[in-house]
Amino acid sequence: MLRRACVFALPLLAAVALTLSSSYGWGESAERLIANKAVDTLPEEMLPFFEANRQFIVEHVTEPVGVQPEDHTGFIQLDHYGQFPFSALPHSYAAASLKYTKRTLVEYGVLPWQIGIESEKLKDNFRDHQWGEAKLSAAALAHFVAAASDPFNTTMNADGHLSDQPGVNQRYDTGLVDRYQLFFFVKANQASYIPEPTERAFEMCLEAHSWLENILLSDRRAHNGLTGYGDDYYDHFYAQAGAVLIRQLSDASTNVGSYWMTAWINAGRPQLPSH
């Protein structure tokens, strides 16, 4: 029932969703980097399966199967619900939908709840030895966990229009990564067990949101005195926001590995195939 609620699509929102779908989320390079680094965080018992399917997961992380733009699963506009830390929004989907209606939750995004759903799905695949489905579920889970680390997936100012900085999200999560990924070092920590996957998803979104003003300020400073967004702008932007970017990519990689490991542990630690 929760799955049906979280992917509930509203016809009235369909046209808006087509626009939003291109405004949210890390670029493909960042998502693939996160998924690739996440494999290295796993315990020895899981490594053979994920090593064998590393390329498959990296290729599929950018396009989770069965997800439609109108589902609004890849973001949550936390600032619709008040001021940080947005305590007015219940973290229980049932309580939140009762307070705000399902229509409102879908309109402003259901990312943390979607992560909980995808985590459960991967657990079921592991438990039932559905290895082909597990590969797809692992990629989908990585996609959504990665999304939760991007500050622009957590705000109504997703594309910078509210702060008169149009396109700042793409300059941050795509432009900086594509230009500088060969020069920065993403270091993920070892995966750790997550007791409450949905609650942890909210924590990730809140943490990402806390960096939003820092990034917006860096963008304004980098563009000060310039007429366009060329090499000078990106060099200045990276100098000011690069540390945050690398931290978010590193934490996202750790979190993806942790969600994979958690699903495996909750499935009873089944022996994974080496292919």
Summary of the structure (lengths in Angstrom):
residues: 275
radius of gyration: 18.3
end to end distance: 33.4
largest distance: 58.9
contacts: 921
relative contact order: 0.18
helix: 64%
strand: 0%
